[in-house]
Amino acid sequence: MEDGLRRAEDRAALLRYVIDLAAASSEHPEPPVMSGLADLCGDIEETLRQIRQAINADELGQDPTMSGS
């Protein structure tokens, strides 16, 4: 779970950095950049979903891989 939290934190920091660069630019970001940002957001969402499932499984005393969600 700690590894997942660290991964989410790293991805969020990268996302913040890229968005700061885009905000400072006088040009609009290219579509591939926006797609990459969307992929990064999806990765953060998935990591946090996995952490939530692991926490819920721990609370219930279950194996998180058997949660079925």
Gaussian input, Z-matrix of N, CA and C with variables (Angstrom, degrees):
# hf/3-21g

backbone

0 1
 N
 C     1     B1
 C     2     B2     1     A1
 N     3     B3     2     A2     1     D1
 C     4     B4     3     A3     2     D2
 C     5     B5     4     A4     3     D3
 N     6     B6     5     A5     4     D4
 C     7     B7     6     A6     5     D5
 C     8     B8     7     A7     6     D6
 N     9     B9     8     A8     7     D7
 C    10    B10     9     A9     8     D8
 C    11    B11    10    A10     9     D9
 N    12    B12    11    A11    10    D10
 C    13    B13    12    A12    11    D11
 C    14    B14    13    A13    12    D12
 N    15    B15    14    A14    13    D13
 C    16    B16    15    A15    14    D14
 C    17    B17    16    A16    15    D15
 N    18    B18    17    A17    16    D16
 C    19    B19    18    A18    17    D17
 C    20    B20    19    A19    18    D18
 N    21    B21    20    A20    19    D19
 C    22    B22    21    A21    20    D20
 C    23    B23    22    A22    21    D21
 N    24    B24    23    A23    22    D22
 C    25    B25    24    A24    23    D23
 C    26    B26    25    A25    24    D24
 N    27    B27    26    A26    25    D25
 C    28    B28    27    A27    26    D26
 C    29    B29    28    A28    27    D27
 N    30    B30    29    A29    28    D28
 C    31    B31    30    A30    29    D29
 C    32    B32    31    A31    30    D30
 N    33    B33    32    A32    31    D31
 C    34    B34    33    A33    32    D32
 C    35    B35    34    A34    33    D33
 N    36    B36    35    A35    34    D34
 C    37    B37    36    A36    35    D35
 C    38    B38    37    A37    36    D36
 N    39    B39    38    A38    37    D37
 C    40    B40    39    A39    38    D38
 C    41    B41    40    A40    39    D39
 N    42    B42    41    A41    40    D40
 C    43    B43    42    A42    41    D41
 C    44    B44    43    A43    42    D42
 N    45    B45    44    A44    43    D43
 C    46    B46    45    A45    44    D44
 C    47    B47    46    A46    45    D45
 N    48    B48    47    A47    46    D46
 C    49    B49    48    A48    47    D47
 C    50    B50    49    A49    48    D48
 N    51    B51    50    A50    49    D49
 C    52    B52    51    A51    50    D50
 C    53    B53    52    A52    51    D51
 N    54    B54    53    A53    52    D52
 C    55    B55    54    A54    53    D53
 C    56    B56    55    A55    54    D54
 N    57    B57    56    A56    55    D55
 C    58    B58    57    A57    56    D56
 C    59    B59    58    A58    57    D57
 N    60    B60    59    A59    58    D58
 C    61    B61    60    A60    59    D59
 C    62    B62    61    A61    60    D60
 N    63    B63    62    A62    61    D61
 C    64    B64    63    A63    62    D62
 C    65    B65    64    A64    63    D63
 N    66    B66    65    A65    64    D64
 C    67    B67    66    A66    65    D65
 C    68    B68    67    A67    66    D66
 N    69    B69    68    A68    67    D67
 C    70    B70    69    A69    68    D68
 C    71    B71    70    A70    69    D69
 N    72    B72    71    A71    70    D70
 C    73    B73    72    A72    71    D71
 C    74    B74    73    A73    72    D72
 N    75    B75    74    A74    73    D73
 C    76    B76    75    A75    74    D74
 C    77    B77    76    A76    75    D75
 N    78    B78    77    A77    76    D76
 C    79    B79    78    A78    77    D77
 C    80    B80    79    A79    78    D78
 N    81    B81    80    A80    79    D79
 C    82    B82    81    A81    80    D80
 C    83    B83    82    A82    81    D81
 N    84    B84    83    A83    82    D82
 C    85    B85    84    A84    83    D83
 C    86    B86    85    A85    84    D84
 N    87    B87    86    A86    85    D85
 C    88    B88    87    A87    86    D86
 C    89    B89    88    A88    87    D87
 N    90    B90    89    A89    88    D88
 C    91    B91    90    A90    89    D89
 C    92    B92    91    A91    90    D90
 N    93    B93    92    A92    91    D91
 C    94    B94    93    A93    92    D92
 C    95    B95    94    A94    93    D93
 N    96    B96    95    A95    94    D94
 C    97    B97    96    A96    95    D95
 C    98    B98    97    A97    96    D96
 N    99    B99    98    A98    97    D97
 C   100   B100    99    A99    98    D98
 C   101   B101   100   A100    99    D99
 N   102   B102   101   A101   100   D100
 C   103   B103   102   A102   101   D101
 C   104   B104   103   A103   102   D102
 N   105   B105   104   A104   103   D103
 C   106   B106   105   A105   104   D104
 C   107   B107   106   A106   105   D105
 N   108   B108   107   A107   106   D106
 C   109   B109   108   A108   107   D107
 C   110   B110   109   A109   108   D108
 N   111   B111   110   A110   109   D109
 C   112   B112   111   A111   110   D110
 C   113   B113   112   A112   111   D111
 N   114   B114   113   A113   112   D112
 C   115   B115   114   A114   113   D113
 C   116   B116   115   A115   114   D114
 N   117   B117   116   A116   115   D115
 C   118   B118   117   A117   116   D116
 C   119   B119   118   A118   117   D117
 N   120   B120   119   A119   118   D118
 C   121   B121   120   A120   119   D119
 C   122   B122   121   A121   120   D120
 N   123   B123   122   A122   121   D121
 C   124   B124   123   A123   122   D122
 C   125   B125   124   A124   123   D123
 N   126   B126   125   A125   124   D124
 C   127   B127   126   A126   125   D125
 C   128   B128   127   A127   126   D126
 N   129   B129   128   A128   127   D127
 C   130   B130   129   A129   128   D128
 C   131   B131   130   A130   129   D129
 N   132   B132   131   A131   130   D130
 C   133   B133   132   A132   131   D131
 C   134   B134   133   A133   132   D132
 N   135   B135   134   A134   133   D133
 C   136   B136   135   A135   134   D134
 C   137   B137   136   A136   135   D135
 N   138   B138   137   A137   136   D136
 C   139   B139   138   A138   137   D137
 C   140   B140   139   A139   138   D138
 N   141   B141   140   A140   139   D139
 C   142   B142   141   A141   140   D140
 C   143   B143   142   A142   141   D141
 N   144   B144   143   A143   142   D142
 C   145   B145   144   A144   143   D143
 C   146   B146   145   A145   144   D144
 N   147   B147   146   A146   145   D145
 C   148   B148   147   A147   146   D146
 C   149   B149   148   A148   147   D147
 N   150   B150   149   A149   148   D148
 C   151   B151   150   A150   149   D149
 C   152   B152   151   A151   150   D150
 N   153   B153   152   A152   151   D151
 C   154   B154   153   A153   152   D152
 C   155   B155   154   A154   153   D153
 N   156   B156   155   A155   154   D154
 C   157   B157   156   A156   155   D155
 C   158   B158   157   A157   156   D156
 N   159   B159   158   A158   157   D157
 C   160   B160   159   A159   158   D158
 C   161   B161   160   A160   159   D159
 N   162   B162   161   A161   160   D160
 C   163   B163   162   A162   161   D161
 C   164   B164   163   A163   162   D162
 N   165   B165   164   A164   163   D163
 C   166   B166   165   A165   164   D164
 C   167   B167   166   A166   165   D165
 N   168   B168   167   A167   166   D166
 C   169   B169   168   A168   167   D167
 C   170   B170   169   A169   168   D168
 N   171   B171   170   A170   169   D169
 C   172   B172   171   A171   170   D170
 C   173   B173   172   A172   171   D171
 N   174   B174   173   A173   172   D172
 C   175   B175   174   A174   173   D173
 C   176   B176   175   A175   174   D174
 N   177   B177   176   A176   175   D175
 C   178   B178   177   A177   176   D176
 C   179   B179   178   A178   177   D177
 N   180   B180   179   A179   178   D178
 C   181   B181   180   A180   179   D179
 C   182   B182   181   A181   180   D180
 N   183   B183   182   A182   181   D181
 C   184   B184   183   A183   182   D182
 C   185   B185   184   A184   183   D183
 N   186   B186   185   A185   184   D184
 C   187   B187   186   A186   185   D185
 C   188   B188   187   A187   186   D186
 N   189   B189   188   A188   187   D187
 C   190   B190   189   A189   188   D188
 C   191   B191   190   A190   189   D189
 N   192   B192   191   A191   190   D190
 C   193   B193   192   A192   191   D191
 C   194   B194   193   A193   192   D192
 N   195   B195   194   A194   193   D193
 C   196   B196   195   A195   194   D194
 C   197   B197   196   A196   195   D195
 N   198   B198   197   A197   196   D196
 C   199   B199   198   A198   197   D197
 C   200   B200   199   A199   198   D198
 N   201   B201   200   A200   199   D199
 C   202   B202   201   A201   200   D200
 C   203   B203   202   A202   201   D201
 N   204   B204   203   A203   202   D202
 C   205   B205   204   A204   203   D203
 C   206   B206   205   A205   204   D204

   B1=1.4398
   B2=1.5300
   B3=1.3127
   B4=1.4580
   B5=1.5247
   B6=1.3315
   B7=1.4621
   B8=1.5358
   B9=1.3107
   B10=1.4562
   B11=1.5095
   B12=1.3253
   B13=1.4656
   B14=1.5236
   B15=1.3145
   B16=1.4676
   B17=1.5306
   B18=1.3166
   B19=1.4694
   B20=1.5264
   B21=1.3280
   B22=1.4667
   B23=1.5246
   B24=1.3231
   B25=1.4610
   B26=1.5331
   B27=1.3255
   B28=1.4642
   B29=1.5290
   B30=1.3244
   B31=1.4648
   B32=1.5292
   B33=1.3226
   B34=1.4687
   B35=1.5272
   B36=1.3211
   B37=1.4670
   B38=1.5265
   B39=1.3203
   B40=1.4633
   B41=1.5258
   B42=1.3033
   B43=1.4613
   B44=1.5240
   B45=1.3084
   B46=1.4605
   B47=1.5152
   B48=1.3301
   B49=1.4602
   B50=1.5314
   B51=1.3365
   B52=1.4654
   B53=1.5200
   B54=1.3083
   B55=1.4658
   B56=1.5267
   B57=1.3166
   B58=1.4700
   B59=1.5253
   B60=1.3290
   B61=1.4642
   B62=1.5286
   B63=1.3180
   B64=1.4591
   B65=1.5201
   B66=1.3226
   B67=1.4643
   B68=1.5291
   B69=1.3162
   B70=1.4577
   B71=1.5327
   B72=1.3215
   B73=1.4630
   B74=1.5202
   B75=1.3299
   B76=1.4603
   B77=1.5292
   B78=1.3301
   B79=1.4612
   B80=1.5201
   B81=1.3097
   B82=1.4591
   B83=1.5221
   B84=1.3341
   B85=1.4702
   B86=1.5315
   B87=1.2981
   B88=1.4596
   B89=1.5315
   B90=1.3353
   B91=1.4726
   B92=1.5372
   B93=1.3513
   B94=1.4653
   B95=1.5359
   B96=1.3289
   B97=1.4662
   B98=1.5255
   B99=1.3290
   B100=1.4594
   B101=1.5297
   B102=1.3179
   B103=1.4611
   B104=1.5251
   B105=1.3357
   B106=1.4627
   B107=1.5216
   B108=1.3264
   B109=1.4629
   B110=1.5287
   B111=1.3213
   B112=1.4635
   B113=1.5286
   B114=1.3289
   B115=1.4664
   B116=1.5198
   B117=1.3157
   B118=1.4604
   B119=1.5261
   B120=1.3214
   B121=1.4723
   B122=1.5298
   B123=1.3192
   B124=1.4617
   B125=1.5103
   B126=1.3313
   B127=1.4621
   B128=1.5280
   B129=1.3220
   B130=1.4691
   B131=1.5214
   B132=1.3270
   B133=1.4734
   B134=1.5235
   B135=1.3254
   B136=1.4568
   B137=1.5253
   B138=1.3186
   B139=1.4655
   B140=1.5224
   B141=1.3185
   B142=1.4605
   B143=1.5279
   B144=1.3193
   B145=1.4707
   B146=1.5239
   B147=1.3266
   B148=1.4653
   B149=1.5217
   B150=1.3193
   B151=1.4692
   B152=1.5210
   B153=1.3477
   B154=1.4617
   B155=1.5215
   B156=1.3210
   B157=1.4643
   B158=1.5258
   B159=1.3311
   B160=1.4591
   B161=1.5239
   B162=1.3291
   B163=1.4703
   B164=1.5259
   B165=1.3321
   B166=1.4663
   B167=1.5176
   B168=1.3181
   B169=1.4560
   B170=1.5293
   B171=1.3421
   B172=1.4608
   B173=1.5189
   B174=1.3354
   B175=1.4552
   B176=1.5218
   B177=1.3339
   B178=1.4474
   B179=1.5276
   B180=1.3482
   B181=1.4532
   B182=1.5133
   B183=1.3368
   B184=1.4512
   B185=1.5247
   B186=1.3270
   B187=1.4550
   B188=1.5274
   B189=1.3777
   B190=1.4579
   B191=1.5221
   B192=1.3427
   B193=1.4562
   B194=1.5169
   B195=1.3084
   B196=1.4549
   B197=1.5180
   B198=1.3440
   B199=1.4597
   B200=1.5202
   B201=1.3344
   B202=1.4442
   B203=1.5040
   B204=1.3446
   B205=1.4590
   B206=1.4973
   A1=109.98
   A2=116.93
   A3=120.38
   A4=111.20
   A5=116.34
   A6=120.37
   A7=110.14
   A8=117.31
   A9=120.73
   A10=112.45
   A11=116.67
   A12=120.29
   A13=111.07
   A14=116.64
   A15=120.74
   A16=110.17
   A17=116.01
   A18=120.37
   A19=110.85
   A20=117.23
   A21=120.77
   A22=110.44
   A23=116.87
   A24=120.90
   A25=110.75
   A26=117.03
   A27=121.08
   A28=111.40
   A29=115.84
   A30=119.80
   A31=111.32
   A32=116.71
   A33=120.38
   A34=110.33
   A35=117.53
   A36=120.97
   A37=110.27
   A38=116.94
   A39=120.60
   A40=110.21
   A41=116.74
   A42=121.14
   A43=111.04
   A44=117.31
   A45=121.50
   A46=110.66
   A47=117.63
   A48=122.45
   A49=110.99
   A50=116.54
   A51=120.26
   A52=110.59
   A53=117.63
   A54=120.35
   A55=110.16
   A56=117.81
   A57=120.20
   A58=111.05
   A59=117.49
   A60=120.88
   A61=110.75
   A62=116.89
   A63=120.74
   A64=110.77
   A65=117.74
   A66=121.34
   A67=110.95
   A68=117.31
   A69=121.19
   A70=112.25
   A71=116.43
   A72=121.09
   A73=110.69
   A74=115.12
   A75=119.42
   A76=111.27
   A77=117.26
   A78=122.35
   A79=109.93
   A80=114.99
   A81=119.87
   A82=109.40
   A83=116.86
   A84=118.79
   A85=111.26
   A86=115.81
   A87=122.39
   A88=109.42
   A89=117.14
   A90=120.14
   A91=114.34
   A92=119.79
   A93=117.90
   A94=113.02
   A95=116.32
   A96=119.80
   A97=109.34
   A98=116.12
   A99=120.17
   A100=110.82
   A101=116.76
   A102=120.87
   A103=110.84
   A104=115.96
   A105=120.22
   A106=112.08
   A107=116.33
   A108=120.32
   A109=110.39
   A110=116.72
   A111=120.20
   A112=110.61
   A113=117.03
   A114=120.65
   A115=110.84
   A116=116.26
   A117=120.98
   A118=110.93
   A119=116.70
   A120=120.64
   A121=110.49
   A122=116.70
   A123=120.69
   A124=112.02
   A125=116.54
   A126=120.91
   A127=110.49
   A128=117.06
   A129=120.84
   A130=109.81
   A131=116.66
   A132=120.59
   A133=111.26
   A134=116.91
   A135=120.67
   A136=111.54
   A137=117.12
   A138=120.48
   A139=110.52
   A140=117.07
   A141=120.44
   A142=111.26
   A143=118.01
   A144=121.63
   A145=110.06
   A146=116.25
   A147=120.52
   A148=111.12
   A149=116.78
   A150=120.69
   A151=109.88
   A152=116.86
   A153=120.55
   A154=110.80
   A155=117.18
   A156=120.92
   A157=110.94
   A158=116.52
   A159=119.89
   A160=111.00
   A161=116.27
   A162=120.07
   A163=109.76
   A164=117.21
   A165=120.71
   A166=110.79
   A167=117.72
   A168=120.98
   A169=110.74
   A170=116.84
   A171=120.31
   A172=111.02
   A173=116.15
   A174=120.54
   A175=111.50
   A176=116.51
   A177=121.53
   A178=112.41
   A179=116.38
   A180=120.10
   A181=112.80
   A182=117.27
   A183=121.97
   A184=110.60
   A185=114.44
   A186=121.73
   A187=107.43
   A188=119.83
   A189=121.10
   A190=113.70
   A191=118.03
   A192=120.11
   A193=111.29
   A194=117.63
   A195=121.79
   A196=112.18
   A197=117.75
   A198=120.68
   A199=112.99
   A200=117.74
   A201=121.16
   A202=114.92
   A203=120.31
   A204=122.47
   A205=110.85
   D1=-39.10
   D2=179.18
   D3=-61.52
   D4=-38.86
   D5=178.19
   D6=-63.43
   D7=-40.60
   D8=177.75
   D9=-63.71
   D10=-40.96
   D11=177.59
   D12=-64.60
   D13=-41.51
   D14=178.41
   D15=-64.08
   D16=-41.32
   D17=178.88
   D18=-63.03
   D19=-44.30
   D20=178.53
   D21=-63.32
   D22=-41.09
   D23=179.06
   D24=-63.04
   D25=-43.42
   D26=179.10
   D27=-63.55
   D28=-42.60
   D29=179.65
   D30=-66.20
   D31=-40.11
   D32=178.72
   D33=-64.92
   D34=-39.12
   D35=178.17
   D36=-64.92
   D37=-41.00
   D38=177.78
   D39=-64.47
   D40=-43.05
   D41=178.35
   D42=-60.37
   D43=-45.35
   D44=178.54
   D45=-60.50
   D46=-43.73
   D47=-179.97
   D48=-60.95
   D49=-47.08
   D50=-178.10
   D51=-66.35
   D52=-39.79
   D53=178.98
   D54=-66.98
   D55=-38.67
   D56=175.37
   D57=-60.70
   D58=-41.71
   D59=177.38
   D60=-62.92
   D61=-43.74
   D62=179.85
   D63=-64.49
   D64=-39.07
   D65=-179.59
   D66=-67.08
   D67=-32.10
   D68=-178.74
   D69=-81.38
   D70=-14.12
   D71=-178.12
   D72=-78.90
   D73=146.23
   D74=177.18
   D75=-83.87
   D76=-10.37
   D77=179.72
   D78=-108.11
   D79=154.63
   D80=177.18
   D81=-74.15
   D82=145.37
   D83=177.02
   D84=-62.96
   D85=144.65
   D86=177.88
   D87=-70.63
   D88=153.79
   D89=179.22
   D90=-53.08
   D91=-40.18
   D92=177.92
   D93=-62.40
   D94=-32.40
   D95=177.71
   D96=-66.28
   D97=-45.30
   D98=179.55
   D99=-63.59
   D100=-39.02
   D101=177.31
   D102=-63.73
   D103=-40.63
   D104=176.94
   D105=-62.93
   D106=-39.46
   D107=177.32
   D108=-64.66
   D109=-40.37
   D110=177.66
   D111=-63.72
   D112=-40.82
   D113=177.02
   D114=-62.02
   D115=-42.09
   D116=179.11
   D117=-62.83
   D118=-42.49
   D119=176.55
   D120=-61.63
   D121=-41.42
   D122=177.77
   D123=-62.12
   D124=-38.62
   D125=178.09
   D126=-64.78
   D127=-42.17
   D128=177.70
   D129=-62.53
   D130=-44.96
   D131=179.08
   D132=-58.66
   D133=-46.58
   D134=-178.69
   D135=-64.37
   D136=-42.39
   D137=178.26
   D138=-60.53
   D139=-46.34
   D140=-179.74
   D141=-66.77
   D142=-35.39
   D143=176.43
   D144=-61.94
   D145=-43.45
   D146=179.40
   D147=-64.70
   D148=-39.37
   D149=177.86
   D150=-64.37
   D151=-44.87
   D152=179.05
   D153=-59.57
   D154=-42.78
   D155=179.10
   D156=-63.44
   D157=-40.09
   D158=178.91
   D159=-65.85
   D160=-40.47
   D161=178.69
   D162=-64.94
   D163=-46.43
   D164=179.27
   D165=-61.05
   D166=-40.78
   D167=179.31
   D168=-66.08
   D169=-39.73
   D170=177.82
   D171=-61.61
   D172=-41.95
   D173=179.80
   D174=-63.98
   D175=-33.00
   D176=-178.73
   D177=-93.39
   D178=-5.11
   D179=-179.13
   D180=72.37
   D181=31.65
   D182=-178.03
   D183=-112.54
   D184=161.40
   D185=172.60
   D186=-76.24
   D187=122.04
   D188=-176.88
   D189=-60.09
   D190=-23.38
   D191=179.10
   D192=-77.11
   D193=-11.38
   D194=-179.37
   D195=-105.77
   D196=11.44
   D197=-175.15
   D198=-71.61
   D199=-24.75
   D200=178.27
   D201=77.08
   D202=5.25
   D203=178.50
   D204=-99.96

